[in-house]
Amino acid sequence: MRLVQVSDIHFGGENREAVEAAIDRIAGAAPDLVIVAGDLTLDGKTAEFDAAAAWLARLPRPRLVVPGNHDTPFVGPGELLERFTRPWRRFSDRFGEPDGAVWRAPGITLASLNTARAAQARWNWSKGAVSRGQIRRVTEALRAAPVGDLRVVVCHHPLMEILGGPMTARVRGGVDAANRFVEAGADLILSGHIHLPFVTAIPFGDGKTQAVGSGTLSLRERGAAPGFNLIDIEPGCVRVTALAYERGRFEVWRTWACDRR
């Protein structure tokens, strides 16, 4: 099975060449599922959501999409009012429920998790949070997966800080969530947010739960060219290939191979 993981396209500030080239590259990869790990827009504007929806419509199906901290309106008085009253309406009108989706196919179970918040009791609302109810729901979905399934969690913010990362996520409840998901048998926790591809083991349990981050397809680069991930699932191994858009084409930037349980 092959997954494509994209995030942080930031329509309104997208890298137009990379975004257009990604359509053919993703189609050519023939993925079984396209995963979008949040931040489809830059400012949560209606036009940006429309552009994101039009782009996604050109990608292979099926798709699993979660929102990021940029995917709720926050520019202007009317936008702020909607942020506090219906923060995920624009997202859900185009991409479905922002939290709680479960996707299954033979050999794999995925559970989505919305780590973004419209407002928080701290000055930086861009940081992530996970509630106890969300942890309970995701762990239940993971435990209900058939024996032998690859168990995957999809969210926007990395649940734990990434050493050497260009920015922090500071997810409230993130460490507890990561621990509980490991206990429930999670194999992969896919995220975006920091605009830099990474694969690192979660330091709980048997050490075989991998946190996997995808880069950006926007102009807001942080140490790597615009790109996305290919995730190939084999019987005993998961291979992650980070592709980067350079010199007018997508080329391999880095690869990782991780043993499965």
JOQUI-V574598 format. One record per residue. RES is the residue in one small letter. D_CENTER is the distance of its C-alpha to the mean C-alpha in whole Angstrom. Layout:
# JOQUI-V574598
res->(RES RES)
d_center->(D_CENTER D_CENTER)
This chain:
# JOQUI-V574598
res->(m r l v q v s d i h f g g e n r e a v e a a i d r i a g a a p d l v i v a g d l t l d g k t a e f d a a a a w l a r l p r p r l v v p g n h d t p f v g p g e l l e r f t r p w r r f s d r f g e p d g a v w r a p g i t l a s l n t a r a a q a r w n w s k g a v s r g q i r r v t e a l r a a p v g d l r v v v c h h p l m e i l g g p m t a r v r g g v d a a n r f v e a g a d l i l s g h i h l p f v t a i p f g d g k t q a v g s g t l s l r e r g a a p g f n l i d i e p g c v r v t a l a y e r g r f e v w r t w a c d r r)
d_center->(18 16 12 10 7 7 5 8 11 13 16 19 18 17 18 20 21 18 17 20 20 16 18 21 19 16 19 21 19 19 16 16 13 10 7 5 2 5 9 10 13 15 18 17 20 21 22 18 17 19 19 15 16 19 17 14 18 19 16 17 17 15 12 9 8 7 8 8 12 13 13 16 19 21 24 27 29 28 24 25 27 24 21 23 25 22 19 16 19 18 15 16 19 17 14 15 15 12 12 14 13 14 14 17 19 22 20 17 15 12 12 9 9 10 10 11 15 18 20 21 24 23 24 20 18 15 14 13 15 15 18 20 20 16 17 20 18 15 18 20 18 17 21 22 21 23 25 23 20 17 15 11 9 6 5 5 8 9 11 14 15 15 19 19 16 17 16 15 13 16 14 17 18 15 17 19 16 15 19 19 16 18 21 20 19 15 15 11 9 5 4 5 8 11 11 12 11 12 13 15 17 17 20 21 23 24 21 19 16 14 11 9 7 7 10 11 13 15 18 17 17 17 18 17 18 15 13 11 11 13 13 16 17 21 24 24 21 17 17 14 15 14 16 17 19 22 26 25 23 20 21 20 19 18 18 18 19 19 22 21 23)
